[in-house]
């Protein structure tokens, strides 16, 4: 039963990673400066084609900064904000909890040593 719980914990963690949605944003510098906040996760494609995925630590009049990246607004070709989809995540977690509960109830009494 312990191995089953570990497996469920691993699957739950992976499911949470898969519940991200992306929100396309306009590349207008003034608009981005207002929409992007410290702590947001972003996917950026620069005009040179470089793909960056990072957590924003600072937003200023020049651009976005975080995780060792400094991206000028004028260098952004495409940008998306990544967000956790709370509804889907909740359903998955509740579903996994129900499966664990059913499995625990089904295998509940067999913990003896057999001697």
N, C-alpha and C positions, 0 to 999 in steps of 0.2 A: 504494500500500500504506500510505503514511503517513496518508492521509485515513481509511482503514479502521480503523487503530489508534486514531486520535483518536475516531472514531465509537464504537468498542467501549469506550473509556475513559469516554465520556459516558454510554453506556447502562449500564455497570457502576455508575457513580456513582448514577444514577437508580434502579437496581435495589436498591442498598443502602438508599436512602431508603424504598423500598416494603416493606422487610422488618421493619417495626415491628409489634409486637403491643401491645395494651393489656390491662392487668390491672385490673379493677374492685376498688376498695378500700372497706372499710366507712368510714362518716363519723364513727365514734366517735372523739373527740379523743384519748383515751388510746391507742387502738389505732393511730391514724394517727401519733402521735408516736413510736411504736416501729417502725412499718413503713416510713415514709418516711425516707430517708437523704439526706444532702448528696450532690449529683450526680445524683439521680434526675430524670428528665423526667416531668412530670405534666400531665394535662389536667384542669382544674378548671372546674366549672360552679357559680357562686355562687347563693345564694338569690334574688338579683335578676336572674338569667338571664345574667350576663356569663360568657363562655367565655374561659378563659385557658389558655395552653400555655407552660410555662416549665421551666427547669432550677432545681431547688431548691438554693439556696446556704446556707440556714440553716433549722433546725427548732428551735422553742422551745415553751414552754408556751402561748403565745398562738396560734401558727399556723405557716404556711409562708411563706418569704421567698425571693425570687429574681427576677432579671431585671426589677427595678423593681416587682415585685408583692409586696404584703404581704396574705396571705389568712388571716383568723382562722378557726380550726376551726369556730366557730359560724356562719360565713358560707358554709360548703361544703355545697352541695346534692348534688353528685356529684363523684367523683374517680377518675381512672384513672392508673396508672403505665404509662409507655410504655417498652418494652424492645425491643432488637434481637433478632429471631428468628435465633439463631446457625445453626440447622440449615438453614433456608431460604436464608439469606444465603450460607452455604458452598456449597450446591448451585448457586445462581445464579452465584457467582463461578467455581466449577469448570467449569460449563457454558460460560461466556463464555471462560474460558482455553482450553478445548478447541476452541471455534470459532476463536479467534485462532490457535491452533497449527495447525489444519487449513488455515486460509486461508494462513498463512505457508508451510506445506509445499507447498500447491498452486501458489502464485505465486512460489516461491523463486528460480528461476533467471533471471527476466526483468529484471534490473536494469541491463542494458547501455544505451548511448546510441543504438545503432542506426547509427552511422557506421562 
